[in-house]
Amino acid sequence: MEPQLEPIEPDTAVELYLADRESELSKQTHRTHRGRLKLFLEWCAENDIDNLNDLTGRDTNRYKIRRSKSIKNVTLKSYMDTLRVFLRWATGIDAVHPELPDKVQSPSLQRGENERETHIDSDTAEAILEYLRKYEYATLPHVTWELYWHTSMRRGGGRALDVDDFYPDEQYLDVRHRPETDTPLKNKYEGERPVSISTALMTVIEDWLSDQRPDVTDEHGRHPLLTTNYGRAHGQTLQKYIYQWSRPCAIGNDCPHGRDPETCEATQRHDTAHLCPSSISTHDIRRSSLTHALRSEVPVPAVSGRADVSADVLDKHYNQMTDVEKMEQRRDFFENI
C-alpha cells in the first residue's frame, strides 16, 4: 500500500525542519544546515520541483551530480548527508516517500580524504607564544593563543568561559554548557568538564584579569573571561587573533611564500589575515595542540577526556603523527616481551 503523502512546497518543508530542530542543534550546526538546504531549494526551483512529494531517488542523484561539479568530495558528502537527515525528518510529516532517505547517495571517501593538513608544529607555536609574551603580554590576543594552545579547547569552549569559571588556587577552568545565555558547547552537557591548567597559563590569566581585561559584562549580565570593550568576544574575533598571529611576518620572520609584507593581501587589514597561506584557524590550533600532546606521549584517555573528543575521532581527525612516529611510540611497550 502506497503511503498517503500531503503536498508541501520544498521551502516550507525546510523552514518547518529548521524550526523543529532549532532547540536540539547548536547555533553553528543549525546555520550550516540552513546554508546547505538553501542550495537544495535553489536546485528544486531550477528543476520545477514545487511539491516535495514528487521528489525521487533519481532527483537526489541528479542533485548530487550537479553539486559534485563545483565542490570537493568531502564537502559533497556533508551536503548529501544533511539532505538525507532532512528527508528522513520529512517522512515524519508525510512529505516524502518513507524509502526516499535511504536512496540519497553520499560519496565514499578515500582514507585521508576527510583529513585536513593545516596545522603548526610545537616549535612554531612556541615561537608565536614567545613573541606574544614579550610584546603583547596579557592582552586578549595573547590570552587567546595561550588558552587554545595549552588546553586544546574548541573555539566555543574558550568563548563560553566566565571569570567565575577560573579557579586559580586549584589551577583549572570549568567548561560549562549554557545555551540559554548564548554559550553552548558542541556536545552540550556531555561536554562539560574541568580542564587543568599550568602555572604559566594561570599566571597569564591572572595578569589579564588584573591589568588588561575590560570591566564589562555581556548582554546576559555574565562576566566573560575573554572579552572586548563591548562584551563577550565573538567567535570570529577569537578566530581573527589566531589568523593574525600565525602569519610568519607578524612575529618578525621572513615570508616563506616570497611575498612582500608591505603589499601582501594578508597584511592590508586585520580581517584579511586568513589570506596568508601559513595562517591557521582555531580548529587547526586545536588539532596541532592535540597532536603535540600525543607526540609528548600523554595517554590517549587523558587527551580524550581533556579535549572532549573520543579516542577514535582523536586518531582519525586530529592526530597528525605519521605512521612511523606512531610505531616508534609503540616500540617501548614491546621491547621486553
C-alpha positions in Angstrom: 0.0 0.0 0.0 1.4 3.3 -1.1 1.8 5.9 1.7 -0.6 8.9 1.7 1.6 12.0 1.3 0.4 15.5 2.0 1.5 18.2 -0.6 4.1 20.7 0.7 6.4 23.1 -1.0 10.2 22.4 -0.5 10.9 25.8 1.1 8.0 25.4 3.5 9.3 21.9 4.5 12.8 23.2 5.1 11.5 26.1 7.3 9.5 23.6 9.3 12.5 21.4 9.6 14.8 24.2 10.8 12.2 25.4 13.3 11.6 21.9 14.6 15.3 21.2 15.2 16.4 24.6 16.4 16.3 23.6 20.1 18.3 20.5 19.6 21.0 21.7 17.2 23.8 24.1 18.1 23.6 27.5 16.5 26.5 26.7 14.2 25.1 23.4 13.1 21.6 25.0 12.6 23.2 27.7 10.5 25.2 25.1 8.5 22.0 23.0 7.8 20.2 26.2 6.6 23.0 27.0 4.2 23.3 23.5 2.7 19.5 23.2 2.3 19.3 26.6 0.7 21.3 25.3 -2.2 19.0 22.3 -2.4 16.0 24.6 -2.6 17.6 26.6 -5.4 18.1 23.4 -7.3 14.4 22.4 -6.7 13.3 25.8 -8.1 15.6 25.4 -11.2 14.1 22.0 -11.8 10.4 22.9 -11.2 10.0 20.8 -8.1 7.4 22.7 -6.2 5.9 19.8 -4.3 8.3 17.7 -2.1 6.0 14.7 -2.6 7.3 14.4 -6.1 11.0 14.1 -5.2 12.5 10.8 -6.2 15.8 8.9 -5.7 16.7 9.8 -9.3 16.2 13.5 -8.5 18.5 13.3 -5.5 21.1 11.7 -7.7 20.8 14.5 -10.2 21.3 17.0 -7.4 24.4 15.1 -6.2 25.9 15.2 -9.8 25.1 18.9 -10.1 26.8 19.7 -6.7 29.8 17.4 -7.5 30.9 19.7 -10.3 31.9 22.6 -8.0 32.9 21.1 -4.7 35.3 18.5 -3.2 34.2 15.0 -2.3 34.4 15.7 1.4 32.1 18.7 1.1 29.7 16.9 -1.2 29.4 14.2 1.4 28.4 16.7 4.1 25.8 18.2 1.8 24.2 14.9 0.9 24.3 13.7 4.5 22.4 16.8 5.5 19.9 16.3 2.7 19.3 12.7 3.9 18.8 13.9 7.5 16.2 16.4 6.3 14.4 13.9 4.1 14.3 11.4 7.0 12.7 14.1 9.1 10.3 14.9 6.2 9.0 11.3 6.2 7.5 12.1 9.7 5.3 14.8 8.3 4.2 12.7 5.2 6.1 14.9 2.9 8.2 12.3 1.1 8.1 8.5 0.5 9.5 6.6 3.5 12.1 4.9 1.4 13.5 8.1 -0.2 16.0 9.0 2.5 17.8 5.6 2.0 18.1 6.4 -1.7 20.2 9.5 -1.1 23.8 8.6 -2.1 26.8 10.2 -0.4 30.2 9.7 -2.0 32.6 7.3 -0.4 35.8 9.0 0.9 39.2 7.5 0.5 41.5 7.2 3.5 42.8 10.7 4.4 40.3 12.5 2.1 38.4 13.7 5.2 41.5 14.9 6.9 42.9 18.4 6.7 46.6 19.2 6.5 46.7 22.6 8.1 48.5 22.7 11.4 51.5 24.1 13.1 54.3 22.2 15.0 55.1 22.9 18.6 58.2 24.9 17.7 56.2 27.3 15.6 53.5 27.6 18.3 56.2 28.3 20.9 57.8 30.9 18.8 54.4 32.7 18.4 53.8 32.5 22.1 57.3 33.8 23.0 56.7 36.8 20.8 53.3 37.5 22.4 54.7 37.1 25.9 57.3 39.7 25.0 55.3 42.3 23.0 51.6 41.6 23.7 51.7 40.2 27.3 48.3 39.5 28.9 46.4 41.2 26.0 43.3 39.4 24.6 45.3 38.1 21.6 48.0 36.7 23.9 45.5 35.1 26.3 43.5 33.6 23.4 46.6 31.9 22.0 47.8 30.6 25.4 44.4 29.3 26.2 43.7 27.5 22.9 47.2 26.0 22.6 47.6 24.8 26.1 44.0 23.4 26.6 43.1 22.1 23.1 39.7 23.6 23.5 37.2 24.1 20.7 36.6 27.8 19.9 33.2 27.7 21.6 34.6 26.2 24.7 37.0 29.0 25.2 34.4 31.6 24.4 32.0 30.1 26.9 34.2 30.7 29.9 33.3 33.2 32.5 35.6 34.9 35.0 34.0 32.7 37.7 34.9 29.6 35.8 38.6 30.3 36.5 39.9 28.6 39.7 43.5 29.9 40.2 44.0 28.1 43.6 43.1 24.8 42.1 44.5 25.7 38.7 41.7 24.7 36.4 39.0 26.1 34.2 35.4 24.9 34.5 33.9 24.5 31.0 30.0 24.7 31.1 27.2 24.4 28.6 24.9 27.5 29.0 22.8 27.6 25.8 20.2 29.9 27.4 22.7 32.7 27.6 24.4 32.1 24.2 27.4 29.9 25.1 26.5 26.4 24.1 29.1 23.6 23.9 29.3 21.4 20.8 28.5 18.2 22.9 26.1 20.1 25.2 26.1 18.9 28.8 28.3 15.9 27.8 31.0 18.4 27.0 31.1 19.9 30.5 34.4 19.3 32.3 37.1 20.9 34.4 40.3 21.5 32.5 43.6 21.7 34.4 46.0 24.4 33.5 49.7 25.0 34.1 51.1 27.6 36.5 52.3 29.6 33.5 48.8 29.8 31.9 47.3 30.5 35.3 49.6 33.5 35.7 48.8 34.9 32.3 45.1 34.7 33.0 45.5 36.4 36.4 47.5 39.2 34.8 44.9 39.6 32.1 42.2 39.9 34.8 44.0 42.3 37.0 45.7 44.5 34.3 44.0 44.3 30.9 40.5 42.8 30.9 37.8 45.5 30.3 35.4 45.6 33.3 32.3 44.7 31.3 29.5 42.2 31.3 27.8 40.5 28.3 24.2 41.1 27.4 23.1 38.4 29.9 24.9 40.0 32.8 27.7 37.4 32.9 31.4 38.3 33.2 33.1 36.7 30.2 36.7 35.6 30.6 37.6 36.5 27.0 36.1 40.0 26.4 36.4 43.1 24.4 35.3 46.6 25.4 31.8 45.7 24.1 31.2 42.4 25.9 31.9 38.7 25.3 34.4 38.2 22.5 32.7 36.9 19.4 33.9 33.6 17.9 35.1 35.4 14.8 37.1 37.8 16.9 39.0 35.0 18.6 39.4 33.4 15.2 40.9 36.6 13.9 43.6 36.6 16.6 44.6 33.1 15.6 44.8 34.0 12.0 46.7 37.2 12.6 49.5 35.8 14.8 50.0 32.6 12.8 51.4 34.7 9.9 55.2 34.4 10.0 55.7 38.1 9.3 53.6 39.0 12.3 56.3 37.8 14.6 59.2 39.2 12.6 60.0 36.2 10.4 60.7 36.2 6.7 57.8 35.3 4.5 58.1 31.6 3.4 55.9 32.3 0.4 58.1 35.0 -1.2 55.6 37.8 -0.5 56.3 41.4 0.4 54.6 42.2 3.7 54.1 45.8 2.5 51.9 44.8 -0.4 50.7 41.3 0.7 46.9 41.0 0.7 47.1 39.2 4.1 48.6 42.2 5.8 46.5 45.1 4.5 43.7 44.8 7.1 43.0 42.8 10.2 40.3 40.9 8.5 42.5 39.6 5.7 45.0 37.7 7.8 43.3 34.4 6.8 44.6 35.0 3.2 48.1 34.1 4.3 48.9 30.5 3.3 50.6 30.0 6.7 47.7 31.3 8.8 45.7 28.7 10.8 42.2 28.6 12.3 41.1 27.8 15.9 40.3 24.3 14.7 43.8 24.0 13.3 45.4 25.1 16.6 43.2 22.5 18.4 44.4 19.8 16.1 48.0 20.9 16.4 47.7 21.1 20.2 46.3 17.6 20.4 49.0 16.2 18.1 51.6 17.8 20.3 50.1 16.1 23.4 50.1 12.7 21.7 53.7 13.2 20.5 54.6 14.0 24.1 53.3 10.6 25.0 50.3 11.9 27.0 48.0 8.8 27.3 45.1 8.8 24.8 42.4 8.6 27.5 43.9 11.7 29.2 43.9 13.7 25.9 40.4 12.5 25.0 38.9 13.5 28.3 40.6 16.9 28.5 39.6 17.8 24.9 36.1 16.3 24.9 36.8 14.0 21.9 36.6 10.2 21.6 39.7 8.2 21.0 38.5 7.1 17.5 37.8 10.7 16.4 41.1 11.8 18.0 43.1 9.4 15.9 41.2 9.9 12.7 40.7 13.6 12.6 43.2 15.2 14.9 46.3 13.1 15.2 48.9 14.4 12.7 51.6 11.9 13.7 53.0 9.8 10.9 52.7 6.0 10.9 56.4 5.8 11.7 56.0 8.1 14.7 53.1 6.0 16.0 55.3 2.9 15.5 58.2 4.4 17.5 55.8 5.4 20.2 54.5 1.8 20.5 58.0 0.3 20.4 58.8 0.7 24.1 55.7 -1.4 25.0 57.1 -4.4 23.1 60.8 -4.1 23.7 61.0 -6.6 26.6 58.2 -9.0 25.6 
